[in-house]
Amino acid sequence: MLNKKEEILPKLTEILIEMFEVDEEDITEDAHLSDDLDIDSIDAVDLIVRLKELTGKKISPEEFKSVRTVGDVVSAIQKVMEEQ
């Protein structure tokens, strides 16, 4: 189960590379999803769906409204995983 940052970040990196063809070296916790990784709002919805499959938990779009960086995504996943 993904609940530690050390487990979430590599999996998220794998997903970003696979789904959006992001270069691995561009994926850092400080990388801005739209500015640095060119992930738009439609891509973000696809990412939420994929993360739901990965975690088995419902991730509401509201929880992702404040997400701007890769680190924010990791934190959001951690929060969802800790809730149950």
TAJOCOR-V328002 format. One line per field, one symbol per residue. psi: psi as a letter, one per 40 degrees, with the letter a starting at -180 (. if undefined). A space follows every 50 residues. Layout:
# TAJOCOR-V328002
psi: ???
This chain:
# TAJOCOR-V328002
psi: hheidddddddddddddddefihdeehidehhddddefhadddddddddd dddddeihhiddeedehdidddddddddddded.
